[in-house]
Amino acid sequence: MIERLKALLGKIETRTLVLLLALVGSPWLFLSVAGEVSEGETAQLDRALLLALRTPGQPSDPLGPRWVEEAMRDITALGGFTVLTLITVVATLLLVFHRRRREAAIFAATIVLAQLSANWLKTFYERERPDLVAHGSYVYSHSFPSGHSALAAAVFLTLATVVASVEPRRRTKALIYGLAAAVVVAVGVSRVYLGVHWPTDVLGGWALGTGWALVGWLALSVTAPPRPFDGR
């Protein structure tokens, strides 16, 4: 009985920590970046980092050979609306087919909320896209926060949480999260490299998307069915 109580308390502490991180940490980071952006405090740093990825004296020419620029376009597509919508739909259907309806509902809801919040925040802040360099990809909305970065973080990190929840080996779990994080970082870097976002747009997007991924993780943890107790 005592061991079972300790296990329950340990689970509650973990959930509480995640909840605090989700409800305080990520929003705090996002609001801090947003505040600095709104006051123009990040302008000099944004310009310096954006131009650092361009050939000196030729802001229209990204660093590296042409194939690097093409590769960046391929990477940035991983955070695009079409690709992420396909991933979300396919992953949700697969979870439903495997009778993981709880996971499917939480995953889909997390992504929808992340998308809606990103769109609303873009409209709220109305930050203009970078005008220092030629855009290497088509853009249709405001700049802050980066929708590609936010949605990539929400989709890939939440999906990693769902997949890792059925994987018993820690090394495999670490690999799953590592690959998801690598894709999220690559998408964000590609947005700056292509000149369609300021670096702080990407940072804000990462904070927003990670916050929603943590909320999804918490929801999966709280709603998980209790495991059978082994009284031995």
WOWO-V995115 format. One record per backbone hydrogen bond with DSSP energy under -0.5 kcal/mol. NH is the residue of the N-H (numbers start at 1). CO is the residue of the C=O. E is the energy in kcal/mol with one decimal. If there is no record, write none. Layout:
# WOWO-V995115
nh=NH co=CO e=E
nh=NH co=CO e=E
This chain:
# WOWO-V995115
nh=5 co=1 e=-2.1
nh=6 co=2 e=-2.4
nh=7 co=3 e=-2.2
nh=8 co=4 e=-2.0
nh=9 co=5 e=-2.6
nh=10 co=6 e=-2.5
nh=11 co=7 e=-1.9
nh=12 co=8 e=-2.1
nh=13 co=9 e=-2.4
nh=14 co=10 e=-1.9
nh=15 co=11 e=-2.3
nh=16 co=12 e=-2.6
nh=17 co=13 e=-2.3
nh=18 co=14 e=-2.3
nh=19 co=15 e=-2.7
nh=20 co=16 e=-2.5
nh=21 co=17 e=-2.2
nh=22 co=18 e=-2.8
nh=23 co=19 e=-2.9
nh=24 co=20 e=-1.9
nh=25 co=20 e=-1.1
nh=26 co=21 e=-1.7
nh=28 co=24 e=-2.2
nh=29 co=25 e=-2.2
nh=30 co=26 e=-2.6
nh=31 co=27 e=-3.0
nh=32 co=28 e=-2.2
nh=33 co=29 e=-2.4
nh=34 co=30 e=-2.9
nh=35 co=31 e=-2.4
nh=36 co=32 e=-2.0
nh=37 co=33 e=-2.6
nh=38 co=34 e=-2.7
nh=39 co=35 e=-1.6
nh=40 co=37 e=-1.3
nh=41 co=36 e=-2.1
nh=42 co=36 e=-0.7
nh=43 co=40 e=-0.9
nh=46 co=42 e=-3.1
nh=47 co=43 e=-2.4
nh=48 co=44 e=-2.2
nh=49 co=45 e=-2.5
nh=50 co=46 e=-2.4
nh=51 co=47 e=-2.5
nh=52 co=48 e=-1.4
nh=53 co=49 e=-0.6
nh=53 co=50 e=-1.0
nh=54 co=51 e=-1.8
nh=55 co=58 e=-0.6
nh=55 co=61 e=-3.0
nh=58 co=55 e=-2.8
nh=61 co=58 e=-2.3
nh=62 co=60 e=-0.6
nh=63 co=53 e=-2.3
nh=68 co=65 e=-1.0
nh=69 co=65 e=-1.2
nh=70 co=66 e=-2.2
nh=71 co=67 e=-2.4
nh=72 co=68 e=-2.3
nh=73 co=69 e=-1.7
nh=74 co=70 e=-1.9
nh=75 co=71 e=-2.5
nh=76 co=72 e=-2.8
nh=77 co=73 e=-1.4
nh=78 co=74 e=-0.6
nh=78 co=75 e=-1.4
nh=79 co=76 e=-1.5
nh=80 co=77 e=-1.5
nh=84 co=80 e=-2.4
nh=85 co=81 e=-2.2
nh=86 co=82 e=-2.2
nh=87 co=83 e=-2.5
nh=88 co=84 e=-2.5
nh=89 co=85 e=-2.7
nh=90 co=86 e=-2.7
nh=91 co=87 e=-2.7
nh=92 co=88 e=-2.3
nh=93 co=89 e=-2.5
nh=94 co=90 e=-2.5
nh=95 co=91 e=-2.2
nh=96 co=92 e=-2.2
nh=97 co=93 e=-2.8
nh=98 co=94 e=-1.7
nh=99 co=96 e=-1.9
nh=100 co=95 e=-3.5
nh=104 co=100 e=-2.5
nh=105 co=101 e=-2.6
nh=106 co=102 e=-2.2
nh=107 co=103 e=-2.6
nh=108 co=104 e=-2.6
nh=109 co=105 e=-2.4
nh=110 co=106 e=-2.4
nh=111 co=107 e=-1.9
nh=112 co=108 e=-2.3
nh=113 co=109 e=-2.4
nh=114 co=110 e=-2.1
nh=115 co=111 e=-2.4
nh=116 co=112 e=-2.5
nh=117 co=113 e=-2.5
nh=118 co=114 e=-2.2
nh=119 co=115 e=-2.3
nh=120 co=116 e=-2.3
nh=121 co=117 e=-2.5
nh=122 co=118 e=-2.0
nh=123 co=119 e=-1.7
nh=124 co=120 e=-2.2
nh=125 co=121 e=-2.7
nh=126 co=122 e=-2.3
nh=136 co=194 e=-3.0
nh=143 co=127 e=-2.9
nh=146 co=201 e=-2.2
nh=147 co=145 e=-0.5
nh=150 co=146 e=-2.4
nh=151 co=147 e=-2.8
nh=152 co=148 e=-2.2
nh=153 co=149 e=-2.0
nh=154 co=150 e=-2.4
nh=155 co=151 e=-3.0
nh=156 co=152 e=-2.3
nh=157 co=153 e=-1.7
nh=158 co=154 e=-1.4
nh=159 co=155 e=-2.5
nh=160 co=156 e=-1.9
nh=161 co=157 e=-1.8
nh=162 co=158 e=-2.1
nh=163 co=159 e=-2.6
nh=164 co=160 e=-2.9
nh=165 co=161 e=-1.4
nh=166 co=163 e=-1.3
nh=167 co=164 e=-1.3
nh=168 co=166 e=-0.6
nh=173 co=169 e=-2.0
nh=174 co=170 e=-2.8
nh=175 co=171 e=-2.1
nh=176 co=172 e=-2.4
nh=177 co=173 e=-2.5
nh=178 co=174 e=-2.6
nh=179 co=175 e=-2.6
nh=180 co=176 e=-2.1
nh=181 co=177 e=-2.7
nh=182 co=178 e=-2.2
nh=183 co=179 e=-2.1
nh=184 co=180 e=-2.1
nh=185 co=181 e=-2.6
nh=186 co=182 e=-2.5
nh=187 co=183 e=-2.5
nh=188 co=184 e=-2.0
nh=189 co=185 e=-2.5
nh=190 co=186 e=-2.2
nh=191 co=187 e=-1.4
nh=192 co=188 e=-1.3
nh=193 co=189 e=-2.7
nh=194 co=190 e=-2.2
nh=195 co=192 e=-1.4
nh=196 co=191 e=-1.7
nh=197 co=191 e=-1.0
nh=201 co=198 e=-1.0
nh=202 co=198 e=-1.4
nh=203 co=199 e=-2.1
nh=204 co=200 e=-2.3
nh=205 co=201 e=-2.2
nh=206 co=202 e=-2.8
nh=207 co=203 e=-2.2
nh=208 co=204 e=-2.3
nh=209 co=205 e=-2.9
nh=210 co=206 e=-2.7
nh=211 co=207 e=-1.9
nh=212 co=208 e=-1.9
nh=213 co=209 e=-2.2
nh=214 co=210 e=-2.4
nh=215 co=211 e=-1.9
nh=216 co=212 e=-2.5
nh=217 co=213 e=-2.4
nh=218 co=214 e=-2.5
nh=219 co=215 e=-2.5
nh=220 co=216 e=-2.4
nh=221 co=217 e=-2.1
nh=222 co=218 e=-3.0
nh=223 co=219 e=-2.1
nh=224 co=221 e=-0.7
nh=231 co=229 e=-0.8
